[in-house]
Each structure stands twice: as C-alpha cells, then as structure tokens.
C-alpha cells in the first residue's frame, strides 16, 4: 500500500522532499506518480522564477509568443526548473561537506521524474535527454571544481557550457509543446544559436553574484577564474565574455537572409541587454 501524502516524512525545514518519498516506494511507481504527488518546495519555485522570467523575455520573441502565453506552458516548464533548484540545494549541502557527489546523484532522481512526466504528457522532445544528462554532468563537474586544489581553464569553461543546459531543455520542451519536434538540425536553428547567449548569460550572472558567492563558498565561474589566475582573472574572463557575445552575433548574421528569424533573434538580444546591461567585473578576492 502506498503511503498517503500526510504520512510522508518531512525534512528538517518542514518541506516535503521527493527523494524521501522515493525511499518508501518503488522507483517506477514513484515516477509514474510524479504528476500527482508533491515534488518541489516553495523555495525551489521562488529561486526558479528568475530563470522562467528570463526564458519568457529572451525565448518567447523567437516564436512570436507574449507574456499572456506563459501560463499555457508554465505547469511543465515550472515543474522542470523547480526540480533543478531542488537538486541545486541538495548538491550545495553535499559540497559543504567537501564530498564528491554519490554515484546515484540527486539529479538522477529528478531527471527520471521529469522524463516520466514528459512522456506521460507527450511533451518529450527527442533532444531533451541529452540536455538533462548534460546538467547531471555539470553538477558533478561543479563539485570537482569546488573541492579540487588543481583545476584548469578548460574544465571551468566546460562547466560554463554545461551549466545552462536547463535553458536548453526548457527550450526544446517548449518546441515540442509548439509542435516543432524537428530531427533535422537545420530546423533546430534556434536551439543552436541561443547556446552562446545562454553561456554568456550564466557567466554575467556570476559576475553580479561574485561577492555573495565568495562569502557563501558557492560555485561561481569568476571565482574559479580567480582560483587559477589570481589578479589576472578579469582579463581572462573578459576574453571569454567577448568570445561568446561575438559567437552569438556571428550566428545571427548568418541567418540575415531570413528576415523573420533574424528579427526574432535581434529582439531576443535587445531584450537580454535591456535586462542585463554589461556588468563591471569586480576586483578579484583572493581566498586562502
């Protein structure tokens, strides 16, 4: 007999945790019930709202969608992104102990739940598993970068490229819900072109939160640059910012012969820069 919602064990802060639920029932049954049982906390919904807001601002113009369309897609997109932040909270707790992620990472459970809901709802885009796997790889790499004394520029940038995989699986899920589950890569141009903007966005967000992340010992791309480059970190970070901005504009110019798509990407870029003015890179904080 499955436990009732009322009988589920609560975490210390009183929030229901899906991993605790899954310990008391078969995993397949748990995933099949993901449409019906509590899976996310208020805190995760609150933290994920920033990403959903940006997703509407930067991606909806590509498909001539407006804010009024958001709630057509919110249940699925909001569910997925909130589970990302559920995982982020659990991973940060593990990182605080200076331990590597266990073999069955917190994200693996959430990923299975997301796939179960997408399949049951018939909203599973053919590329979504790739981006879900990429985010799991990011969580593992992030933990390695935080606790390892020796890290490389290449590892930091690989993490930066993987980190925005949540934007990518939100994007391809939106495409599926819009009936655009194309297997031809040329017909998935939006996914490819937005990638460089997603990386740029994450790095610039880390510049804004740098001092706070240093204080809390949380992962931050600029903090990792300071870890290997010290006072020279702003120079190397600026080079990466310039590269990804150039890559985005270069890609957009290649579709200038398609006025409708070109206009959509220009609207997305203008929305991004209006919302995200170019940040000033702060002075490095040298940590012990």
RAQUI-V322911 format. One record per residue. N is the residue number from 0. PHI is phi in whole degrees, -180 to 180 (none if undefined). BURIAL is 1 if it has 9 or more other C-alpha atoms within 8 Angstrom, else 0. Layout:
# RAQUI-V322911
{{N PHI BURIAL} {N PHI BURIAL}}
This chain:
# RAQUI-V322911
{{0 none 0} {1 -74 0} {2 -68 0} {3 -74 0} {4 -59 0} {5 -65 0} {6 -91 0} {7 -68 1} {8 -66 0} {9 -103 1} {10 -77 0} {11 -60 0} {12 -91 0} {13 87 0} {14 -93 0} {15 -69 1} {16 -116 1} {17 -63 1} {18 -63 0} {19 -66 1} {20 -59 1} {21 -67 1} {22 -69 0} {23 -103 0} {24 -151 1} {25 -57 0} {26 -60 0} {27 -63 0} {28 -66 0} {29 -59 1} {30 -65 1} {31 -68 1} {32 -96 0} {33 -61 1} {34 -73 0} {35 -121 0} {36 -108 0} {37 -63 1} {38 -127 1} {39 -134 1} {40 -99 1} {41 -60 0} {42 -61 0} {43 -68 1} {44 -64 1} {45 -64 0} {46 -68 1} {47 -76 1} {48 -63 1} {49 -63 0} {50 -65 1} {51 -64 1} {52 -62 0} {53 -65 0} {54 -61 1} {55 -66 1} {56 -65 1} {57 -98 1} {58 -103 1} {59 -60 1} {60 -59 1} {61 -65 1} {62 -120 0} {63 56 0} {64 -101 0} {65 -123 1} {66 -56 0} {67 -66 0} {68 -84 0} {69 -56 1} {70 -73 0} {71 -67 0} {72 -109 1} {73 -59 1} {74 -54 0} {75 -75 0} {76 -65 1} {77 -66 1} {78 -61 1} {79 -62 1} {80 -71 1} {81 -64 1} {82 -68 1} {83 -61 1} {84 -77 1} {85 -60 1} {86 -65 1} {87 -57 0} {88 -64 0} {89 -67 1} {90 -64 1} {91 -63 1} {92 -66 0} {93 -67 1} {94 -63 1} {95 -64 0} {96 -95 0} {97 59 0} {98 -110 0} {99 -72 1} {100 -64 1} {101 -66 0} {102 -57 0} {103 -97 0} {104 -70 1} {105 -56 1} {106 -68 1} {107 -57 1} {108 -63 1} {109 -65 1} {110 -61 1} {111 -63 1} {112 -66 1} {113 -60 1} {114 -63 1} {115 -62 1} {116 -68 1} {117 -63 1} {118 -67 1} {119 -67 0} {120 -89 0} {121 62 0} {122 -118 1} {123 -88 1} {124 -71 1} {125 -67 0} {126 -102 0} {127 -64 1} {128 -63 0} {129 -60 0} {130 -73 1} {131 -66 1} {132 -63 0} {133 -61 1} {134 -68 1} {135 -62 1} {136 -63 1} {137 -62 1} {138 -58 1} {139 -68 1} {140 -68 1} {141 -57 1} {142 -63 1} {143 -59 1} {144 -65 1} {145 -71 1} {146 -100 1} {147 -86 0} {148 -71 0} {149 -117 0} {150 -132 1} {151 -123 0} {152 -58 0} {153 -62 0} {154 -66 1} {155 -62 1} {156 -73 0} {157 -64 0} {158 -62 1} {159 -62 1} {160 -73 1} {161 -81 1} {162 -61 1} {163 -89 1} {164 -63 1} {165 -66 1} {166 -60 1} {167 -71 1} {168 -77 1} {169 -65 1} {170 -64 1} {171 -70 1} {172 -69 1} {173 -59 1} {174 -59 1} {175 -62 1} {176 -68 1} {177 -88 0} {178 79 0} {179 -119 0} {180 -91 1} {181 -82 0} {182 -92 0} {183 -74 0} {184 -58 0} {185 -65 0} {186 -86 0} {187 -108 1} {188 -59 0} {189 -61 0} {190 -61 1} {191 -69 0} {192 -72 1} {193 -75 1} {194 -57 1} {195 -67 1} {196 -69 1} {197 -64 1} {198 -65 1} {199 -58 1} {200 -59 0} {201 -65 1} {202 -67 1} {203 -66 1} {204 -61 0} {205 -68 1} {206 -63 1} {207 -65 0} {208 -102 0} {209 -56 1} {210 -63 0} {211 -65 0} {212 -69 1} {213 -64 1} {214 -64 0} {215 -95 0} {216 65 0} {217 -88 0} {218 -66 1} {219 -157 1} {220 -59 1} {221 -65 1} {222 -60 1} {223 -69 1} {224 -63 1} {225 -64 1} {226 -61 1} {227 -104 1} {228 -112 0} {229 60 1} {230 -66 1} {231 -86 0} {232 -58 1} {233 -58 1} {234 -62 0} {235 -71 1} {236 -68 1} {237 -62 0} {238 -61 0} {239 -69 0} {240 -61 1} {241 -63 0} {242 -62 0} {243 -73 1} {244 -66 1} {245 -62 0} {246 -61 1} {247 -64 1} {248 -65 0} {249 -61 0} {250 -66 1} {251 -67 1} {252 -62 0} {253 -69 0} {254 -109 1} {255 -64 1} {256 -80 0} {257 -114 0} {258 -56 0} {259 -68 0} {260 -66 1} {261 -59 1} {262 -63 0} {263 -62 1} {264 -70 1} {265 -64 1} {266 -63 1} {267 -65 1} {268 -64 1} {269 -62 0} {270 -65 1} {271 -65 1} {272 -71 1} {273 -66 0} {274 -83 0} {275 -128 0} {276 -58 0} {277 -57 0} {278 -81 0} {279 -82 0} {280 -78 0} {281 -73 0} {282 -63 0} {283 -63 1} {284 -104 0} {285 -82 0} {286 -98 0} {287 -74 0}}
